């Protein structure tokens, strides 16, 4: 089953960071991979979760 894509607000809530931080990360090449769909950025939940799990513990 395919999960719905997440908006930047969904990712913001999941990670507990401001939307502006996600935009900054995206422009600097950091953060979970997102894809542009028209004028919107969308994220696959499994990509966000994988990115989070790849972060160094305690960093």
C-alpha positions as CSV (number, residue, x, y, z in Angstrom):
1,X,0.0,0.0,0.0
2,X,1.3,3.4,-0.9
3,X,1.4,6.0,1.9
4,X,0.3,9.6,1.2
5,X,3.1,12.1,0.5
6,X,3.9,14.5,3.3
7,X,3.7,18.3,2.9
8,X,6.5,20.5,4.4
9,X,4.1,21.1,7.3
10,X,3.8,17.4,8.0
11,X,7.6,17.0,8.0
12,X,7.9,20.1,10.2
13,X,5.5,18.5,12.7
14,X,7.2,15.1,12.5
15,X,10.7,16.4,13.1
16,X,9.6,19.2,15.4
17,X,11.4,22.0,13.5
18,X,10.1,25.1,11.9
19,X,9.0,25.1,8.3
20,X,11.6,27.9,7.6
21,X,14.3,25.5,8.8
22,X,13.2,22.9,6.3
23,X,13.4,25.4,3.5
24,X,16.8,26.5,4.6
25,X,18.0,22.9,4.8
26,X,16.6,22.2,1.4
27,X,18.4,25.1,-0.2
28,X,21.7,24.1,1.5
29,X,21.4,20.5,0.4
30,X,20.8,19.1,3.9
31,X,17.7,17.5,5.3
32,X,15.3,14.8,4.1
33,X,15.0,14.5,0.3
34,X,11.9,16.2,-1.1
35,X,10.5,16.5,-4.6
36,X,8.8,19.4,-6.2
37,X,5.2,18.7,-7.4
38,X,4.2,21.9,-9.2
39,X,4.8,24.7,-6.8
40,X,4.8,22.4,-3.7
41,X,7.5,20.3,-2.1
42,X,6.4,16.8,-1.1
43,X,8.2,14.1,0.9
44,X,7.9,10.4,1.0
45,X,7.4,9.4,4.6
46,X,9.9,6.5,4.3
47,X,12.5,8.9,3.0
48,X,12.0,11.3,5.9
49,X,12.2,8.4,8.4
50,X,15.3,6.9,6.7
51,X,17.0,10.3,6.8
52,X,16.2,10.8,10.4
53,X,17.4,7.3,11.3
54,X,20.7,8.0,9.5
55,X,21.5,10.9,11.8
56,X,24.2,10.5,14.3
57,X,22.8,9.8,17.8
58,X,23.5,12.6,20.3
59,X,24.7,15.0,17.6
